[in-house]
Amino acid sequence: MSNAEADPAHRPSSARIYDALLGGNHNFAADRAAAQQLLAVIPRAGEMARANRAFLHRAVRYLLDRGVHQFLDIGSGIPTVGNVHEIAQRVVPDARVIYVDIDPVAVAHSNDILHGNPNAAAIQADMRFPEAILHHPQVGSLLDLGQPVGLLLVSMLHFVPDDDAFTAVARLRAALPAGSYIVISHGVSETPADAAEDQITALYRRTDVSNAHGRSRAEILSFFGDATLVPPGLVWVPEWPRGGSGDPHDMAIVAAVGQLGASEPAAQG
C-alpha cells in the first residue's frame, strides 16, 4: 500500500462512506468519491442508508420502552446524523452507550463528538475478537454486563467473513444476560441489487474492510441463535416493526430484533 493509500484522507473507510451516504460531514473527499461510485452501482444506496438509520432509531426506542438503557453498538461508524446516544438519552438521560469501530479515524471523530458526555464513549476494536471488546476498560466502566444490554449489529455483519462473523456473534450473545436484545440489519442475497455484488466487493476492498457480501435469510437468522425474534421477525428494513409485504424495491437490507432468554415472543410495540 502506498503512503497515499495509507493516509485516511486518501483511503476511504466503510464508516465514513456510510456517513457520506447519510449526508454527514465527518468524511473525506476519498469517502465521498467512494460513496458516489457506490451510488453509480446501486442508485438507492443513499435511501438504503437512511432506511437503515431509521430502523436503528425505532429499534433503540423499542428497547428503551422495555427497560433496556445500555447499548453496545459494534461497527457503529461515526455517531452523527441521529445516532444511538442522541435517541437514547433524549428519552433516558442517563442511558449508556459504547460505540465500537475498527476505523481509528471514525473513533477519533466519535470521541470528539462525545466529549463531555459521561455516558457515551467510542473504542477502537475488531468485532472478530469479541473478548477484547467485552473486557475493554471503557466497556467495564460504562456498561453493567450483568444487566440487559442492547447489542446493535446494524448494517455491519456483511463486512465480516463467514469464518469470523458467526463465531464472534455467538460469543457476544453468550456473554449477555437474559433479557438482552440483539438488533441486526444485513444485506440479503435475493434482490436485483445482488447483481452488483462483485463491484461492491471490489469497491470496499479499497477501504478498511476486505469483505462485502449479502447472506441468505437463513444465514442471517442464524446470527440470533436461540433468541426469540420480536414480531414481525426478519423483514425488509423499512417494514420493522410494522411488518408488510410486497416488492422490496431493491432495498436489499433485512432487519430483525431478538430477545435473549425470552420464554415467549416479546410484545410488539
C-alpha positions in Angstrom: 0.0 0.0 0.0 1.4 3.4 -0.9 1.7 6.2 1.7 -1.2 8.0 0.0 -3.4 4.9 0.3 -2.5 4.6 4.0 -3.4 8.2 4.7 -7.1 8.3 5.9 -7.6 11.4 3.8 -6.9 9.3 0.6 -8.1 5.8 1.6 -11.9 5.6 2.1 -13.4 3.8 5.1 -16.7 1.9 5.4 -17.7 4.1 8.3 -17.0 7.4 6.5 -18.7 6.2 3.3 -21.8 5.5 5.3 -21.6 9.0 6.9 -21.3 10.5 3.4 -24.4 8.5 2.3 -26.3 9.8 5.3 -25.3 13.4 4.4 -22.9 13.7 7.3 -19.8 15.9 7.3 -17.3 13.6 9.1 -15.8 12.2 5.9 -13.0 13.0 3.4 -13.1 13.5 -0.4 -12.0 9.9 -0.9 -15.0 8.7 1.1 -17.4 11.0 -0.9 -15.9 9.7 -4.1 -16.4 6.1 -3.0 -20.0 6.9 -2.0 -20.6 8.3 -5.5 -19.1 5.1 -7.0 -21.4 3.0 -4.8 -24.4 5.1 -5.9 -23.5 4.5 -9.5 -23.7 0.8 -8.9 -26.7 0.9 -6.5 -28.6 4.1 -7.1 -30.7 3.6 -4.0 -27.7 3.2 -1.7 -28.4 6.5 0.0 -32.0 5.6 0.6 -30.9 2.2 2.0 -28.6 4.0 4.4 -31.4 6.3 5.6 -33.8 3.4 5.9 -31.2 1.6 7.9 -30.7 4.5 10.2 -34.4 4.9 10.7 -34.6 1.2 11.7 -31.8 1.8 14.2 -33.9 4.7 15.8 -37.0 2.5 16.0 -35.1 -0.4 17.5 -33.4 1.7 20.1 -36.8 3.3 21.2 -38.3 -0.2 21.3 -35.6 -1.4 23.7 -35.9 1.7 25.8 -39.6 1.1 26.2 -38.7 -2.4 27.5 -36.3 -1.1 30.1 -33.0 -1.6 28.3 -31.0 1.5 29.0 -27.5 0.4 27.9 -26.2 -0.3 24.4 -23.2 -1.9 22.8 -23.1 -0.6 19.2 -20.5 -2.6 17.2 -19.5 -1.4 13.8 -21.1 1.9 14.7 -19.3 4.2 12.3 -19.4 7.8 13.3 -22.2 8.8 15.7 -23.7 11.6 13.7 -27.0 12.2 11.9 -29.1 11.0 14.8 -27.2 8.1 16.4 -27.8 5.9 19.4 -26.8 8.2 22.3 -28.9 11.0 20.9 -32.0 8.8 20.5 -31.5 7.0 23.9 -30.5 10.0 26.0 -33.4 12.1 24.7 -35.7 9.5 26.4 -33.5 8.3 29.2 -30.8 11.0 30.0 -28.5 8.5 31.8 -28.7 5.8 29.1 -25.2 4.5 28.4 -23.7 3.8 25.0 -20.4 2.2 23.9 -19.6 2.6 20.2 -17.1 0.2 18.7 -15.5 0.6 15.3 -12.4 -0.7 13.6 -11.5 2.6 11.9 -9.3 4.8 14.2 -10.4 8.0 12.4 -14.1 7.1 13.0 -13.3 6.5 16.6 -11.4 9.8 16.9 -14.2 11.7 15.3 -16.7 9.9 17.6 -14.9 10.8 20.8 -14.7 14.4 19.7 -18.4 14.4 19.2 -19.0 12.7 22.6 -16.6 14.9 24.5 -18.4 16.0 27.7 -20.9 13.2 27.6 -20.0 10.9 30.6 -22.4 8.2 29.5 -21.2 7.5 26.0 -17.7 6.6 24.6 -16.2 5.1 21.4 -13.5 2.5 21.4 -11.4 1.1 18.5 -11.7 -2.7 18.3 -12.3 -5.5 15.8 -15.6 -7.4 16.3 -13.8 -10.6 15.2 -12.2 -10.6 18.7 -15.3 -10.1 21.0 -13.4 -10.8 24.2 -11.3 -7.7 23.6 -14.5 -5.7 23.3 -16.2 -7.2 26.3 -13.1 -6.8 28.6 -12.2 -3.3 27.4 -11.8 -0.9 30.4 -14.3 1.6 29.0 -16.9 -1.2 28.4 -16.4 -2.3 32.0 -16.8 1.3 33.4 -19.9 2.2 31.4 -21.9 -1.0 30.9 -23.1 -3.5 33.5 -22.9 -6.8 31.7 -25.0 -8.3 34.5 -28.0 -6.3 33.3 -29.8 -6.5 30.0 -27.9 -4.9 27.1 -28.9 -3.9 23.6 -26.4 -5.4 21.3 -26.5 -3.5 18.0 -25.0 -5.0 14.9 -26.6 -2.7 12.3 -25.5 -3.0 8.7 -22.1 -4.3 9.5 -22.0 -8.1 9.5 -22.0 -8.2 5.7 -18.5 -6.8 6.0 -17.3 -9.7 8.1 -16.2 -13.0 6.6 -18.3 -16.1 7.5 -15.4 -17.8 9.4 -15.3 -14.9 11.8 -18.8 -13.5 11.8 -20.8 -16.5 13.1 -18.3 -17.4 15.8 -17.9 -13.8 17.0 -21.7 -13.1 17.3 -22.2 -16.4 19.1 -19.6 -15.3 21.7 -21.2 -11.9 22.1 -24.6 -13.5 22.6 -23.2 -15.9 25.2 -21.7 -13.0 27.2 -25.0 -11.2 27.6 -27.6 -11.9 30.3 -31.2 -13.0 29.7 -33.4 -10.1 28.8 -30.8 -8.6 26.5 -31.7 -7.9 22.9 -29.7 -8.3 19.7 -30.5 -5.9 16.8 -29.3 -6.8 13.3 -29.8 -5.4 9.9 -28.0 -7.1 7.0 -27.7 -7.2 3.2 -29.7 -10.1 1.8 -28.9 -12.1 -1.3 -32.2 -12.2 -3.1 -32.8 -8.9 -4.8 -31.7 -7.3 -8.1 -29.0 -5.4 -6.2 -27.2 -8.7 -5.8 -26.1 -8.4 -9.4 -23.7 -5.7 -8.4 -22.1 -7.6 -5.5 -18.7 -8.1 -7.3 -18.5 -4.4 -8.0 -19.4 -3.6 -4.4 -16.9 -6.0 -3.0 -14.2 -4.5 -5.2 -15.0 -1.1 -4.0 -14.9 -2.0 -0.3 -11.6 -3.9 -0.7 -10.1 -0.4 -1.1 -11.3 0.5 2.4 -10.7 -0.8 5.9 -12.8 -4.0 5.2 -11.9 -6.9 2.9 -15.4 -8.4 2.6 -18.8 -7.2 1.5 -21.5 -9.7 0.6 -25.1 -10.4 1.4 -26.3 -13.6 3.0 -29.4 -15.6 2.7 -32.3 -15.1 5.2 -31.5 -18.4 6.8 -27.9 -17.4 7.4 -28.9 -14.0 8.8 -31.4 -15.7 11.2 -28.7 -18.0 12.4 -26.9 -15.0 14.0 -29.8 -14.8 16.5 -29.1 -18.3 17.8 -31.9 -19.2 20.3 -33.0 -15.6 20.8 -36.7 -15.1 20.4 -37.5 -12.9 17.5 -39.7 -9.9 18.1 -42.7 -9.8 15.7 -42.8 -9.5 12.8 -39.4 -11.3 12.6 -37.0 -10.8 9.8 -38.4 -8.3 7.3 -37.3 -5.7 4.9 -35.6 -2.9 6.9 -38.4 -0.3 6.3 -41.0 -2.8 7.5 -39.8 -3.3 11.1 -41.7 -3.4 13.4 -44.9 -3.0 11.5 -44.4 -5.8 9.0 -45.5 -5.7 5.4 -45.2 -7.5 2.1 -44.5 -6.8 -1.5 -41.7 -5.5 -3.7 -38.6 -4.5 -1.7 -37.8 -2.1 -4.5 -34.1 -3.1 -4.5 -33.8 -2.3 -0.8 -31.5 -5.3 -0.3 -31.4 -5.0 3.5 -33.4 -7.0 6.0 -33.7 -6.5 9.8 -34.8 -8.2 13.0 -34.7 -7.9 16.7 -34.4 -10.8 19.1 -34.6 -11.2 22.9 -32.1 -13.4 24.6 -33.5 -15.8 27.2 -37.2 -14.9 26.5 -39.7 -17.6 27.3 -42.2 -16.3 24.8 -42.3 -13.7 22.0 -41.9 -10.2 23.1 -44.9 -8.0 22.7 -44.8 -5.7 19.7 -44.5 -2.0 20.5 
